[in-house]
Amino acid sequence: MPVVSELHRHWTLALMLAGGVTAGDLDPGAAHAGARQRVFAAAVPNGGVRVLVVVTDGAWPAGGLRIEDGNGSVLVAHVDSDRTAYADLDAGAQRAADNLAHAAAADGANAAASRAILALRLISDWTFARAAGAGMALPTGVHPHSIRVVLLGADGTPTATLGPVTVQQDHGGPAPRSLHATATPAGISLDWQAPTRPVSVPVYAYRVDRSAESEHDQLTRQPRLMSQGKPGQAITYADRAPPLDETLTYAVSLVDALGVAGTPATVSIYSSDFAAGSPPRHQIAKSGKGLVTLTWDPVANARTVGLIVERSQLAPGPYELLTPEGLSPQSTSFVDRQILPGAVYYYRVRAVMPNRLPGPAADPVRAQPLAQTPLSAPHGLAAQVGVSQISLRWNPVPGASVAGYIVERRAAASSPRWARLNTRLAPSAHYLDATGPSQGGSFDYRVTAVAADEGQSPPSAVLHVTLRDTTSPAAPAIVTASAADGRVQIHFRPAEPPQKTALVALLRSDSADERGLIVGAPVAASAGLIEDDWVRGGGVYWYRLVAFDKAGNRSGESRAIELRVAAASLPTPAPPQLVYISKPAPRVQLTFAAPPRHARVIVEVRRDDGRWQTIIGPMVGTAAVDLAPRDPHPAYRIVYVGDDGGAGVPSPAASPP
């Protein structure tokens, strides 16, 4: 059976005894040896045969045990307590061996628990089993194939027989798996896993030996019962008082129910004197100009071989080693000059143990060193004034220790105090002051550099900045409006105060919902009149006015008015000037005056029937050509046509000379 499974069975056995559960209930394979008894028999490496009997259901046989071979031949007539083994037990174990019969015969929960503890002691400690009369070695030379155990009454008559069971070959348990040692301030901790390969005799205990140079110690006087809550869980042992400052080798052997130790597993580890690694007390970090000085109390432990100093910019780390060569254990101070002024550093001093490993670290101490020289004042402060903000720039202050800049402002030179604008340091030589709308005025500015150690430079020279007037004028009022003769004229009045308005512009749209666009050029506020000639007769337009001040600030819009443009009156044109050209083909060249605004030109010729026919136009121009005159002297006239398509009075007729 695998050691792991068998190791878990000794806890099952304890549950059987304490709770009244039979072995057959939990392991059908155990029923052959009796519902609540167990017999172990095996030939051990020294050539003898050992037998262990665990009787757990009721009284220990009053007459003891008799060992027979499988055929019934008596091998040992009576199994007695081994007094040599009894003498090797301590007083507590001797009392437990003496009370074996009483514990087995008693009833009740306490008795069941006692039987469980005794059963675990029997299968884990061969010396105890021999002293209690439950284990023995068969006489030399006796090697039966199988045995059985006869339980005897007080008068020596048999009351029950256990077995027969086959005599196994006991080579001892396999070596523990994954043996690992850990040095701690409390001692050396060992842990391992129980082997998984099958064994002939179950393994319930272990022994631990320790060697150091020429010394050898058996740490477990009796085999220890292996404690394992569940299969796969590591088994542990702690050496609370190991020798210090030397390499120790531990050997762990598994011991089976017949007391045979298996092949040991070994592990070596350096046993550190952790007290020598205790950090120095009262560590203090003092900030200076360009340096940090660390001090601490002298180390009291003579085994401490040195000290190291570590530094980090974060309390949790990571830490860098500042003393790769280490410091003398008698040293009590250290000066760190490789620092950045104003930066925050955390330091810790650790003791070095004899194995050259550093001990644990104490809580770090904090320091913020100062700059060695003060910063110079910023120079070159200049401003760019915008509509709602002022952009400030200056020359960066030289030096790696500059953390940022403070920007201050005052309303006038007579102001008693400067107001700081930036709650956080400006990281670069630039700052935007959002002033918002203003009616002009001025501000004074200055800039101060701040070092990483929070030291400040002298302030810069004061910069006087004149603000832009960013307030908008009020919208002008429309007084009267007309849309006669193809032209829109709007009379307006600037809002109060009139000097705030410099120009007035006209907005035009095709509906009341549209914002409209500026048409034409703005006029001076003093003009009082603004016109729109770019209209179509009969068209409907919406007009609004806006004002601008000298700084270009624009007002809101005036109320909107709706206007329908009346068609422009058309004048009578002058007759055209005519030239007849006969070659290379007949044609008549006409010239005439340009049409008025909102009018186009039509050229008409008189037909033979006396009626007039349009041959050219409507057009905008001052010349035309008739390429097919009916004769050298046709009559022509000019007619103006308005935007609405209406024609005016024709000009007098004219013919080529």
CORHUUR-V452143 format. One record per backbone hydrogen bond with DSSP energy under -0.5 kcal/mol. CO is the residue of the C=O (numbers start at 0). NH is the residue of the N-H. If there is no record, write none. Layout:
co/nh
CO/NH
CO/NH
This chain:
co/nh
0/198
1/5
2/6
3/7
4/8
5/9
6/9
6/10
7/10
7/11
8/12
9/13
10/14
11/15
12/16
13/17
14/18
15/19
15/20
21/24
21/25
22/26
26/29
27/30
28/31
29/32
30/33
33/36
34/22
35/55
37/53
39/51
40/167
41/43
41/49
42/169
43/46
47/43
48/137
49/41
50/135
51/39
52/54
53/37
53/55
55/57
60/63
63/151
64/78
65/67
65/149
66/74
66/75
67/147
68/71
72/68
75/66
77/79
80/82
81/85
82/86
83/87
84/87
84/88
85/88
89/93
90/94
91/95
92/96
93/97
94/98
96/99
98/102
99/103
100/59
100/104
101/105
107/111
108/112
109/113
110/114
111/115
112/116
113/117
114/118
115/119
116/120
117/121
118/122
119/123
120/124
124/128
125/129
126/130
127/131
128/133
128/134
129/81
129/132
133/52
135/50
138/141
140/142
144/166
145/69
146/163
146/164
147/67
148/150
148/161
149/65
149/151
150/158
150/159
151/62
151/63
152/155
156/152
159/150
161/148
164/146
165/167
167/42
167/169
168/170
172/262
176/192
179/190
181/183
181/188
183/186
186/183
186/188
187/238
188/181
189/236
190/179
191/234
192/176
194/3
196/2
201/203
201/256
203/225
204/254
205/223
206/252
207/218
207/219
208/250
209/216
210/248
211/214
214/211
216/209
216/218
218/220
223/205
225/227
229/232
234/191
236/189
237/239
238/187
238/241
245/270
247/268
248/210
249/266
250/208
250/252
251/175
251/264
252/206
253/172
253/261
254/203
254/204
255/258
258/260
259/172
259/255
264/251
266/249
268/247
268/270
269/271
270/244
270/245
271/273
272/275
273/276
274/277
276/350
280/296
283/294
285/292
287/289
287/290
287/369
290/287
291/293
291/335
292/285
293/333
294/283
300/303
305/351
306/326
307/349
308/321
308/322
309/347
310/319
311/345
313/316
319/310
319/321
322/325
326/306
327/330
328/298
331/295
333/293
334/336
335/291
336/338
338/340
339/342
342/368
344/366
345/311
346/364
347/309
349/307
350/358
351/304
351/305
352/355
356/352
364/346
366/344
368/341
369/289
374/457
378/394
381/392
383/390
387/434
387/435
388/385
389/391
389/432
390/383
391/430
392/381
394/378
398/401
400/451
403/449
404/425
405/447
406/420
406/421
407/445
408/418
409/443
411/414
417/419
418/408
420/422
424/426
425/404
427/429
428/393
430/391
430/432
431/433
432/389
432/434
437/469
437/470
440/466
442/464
443/409
444/462
445/407
446/459
447/405
448/456
449/402
449/403
450/453
454/450
461/463
462/444
462/464
464/442
467/439
467/469
476/478
476/492
479/490
481/488
482/565
483/486
487/531
488/481
489/529
490/478
490/479
492/476
496/499
497/500
499/501
501/524
502/547
503/522
504/545
505/518
506/543
507/516
508/541
510/513
516/507
518/505
522/503
523/526
523/527
527/491
529/489
531/487
532/534
535/538
538/564
540/562
541/508
542/560
543/506
544/557
545/504
546/554
547/501
547/502
548/551
552/548
560/542
562/540
562/564
564/537
565/485
570/572
576/590
578/588
580/586
586/580
587/589
587/625
588/578
589/623
590/576
595/598
597/642
599/640
600/617
600/618
601/603
601/638
602/614
602/615
603/636
604/612
606/609
610/606
612/604
615/602
618/600
618/620
621/591
623/589
624/626
625/587
630/633
633/655
634/605
635/653
636/603
637/650
638/601
639/647
640/599
641/644
645/641
648/572
653/635
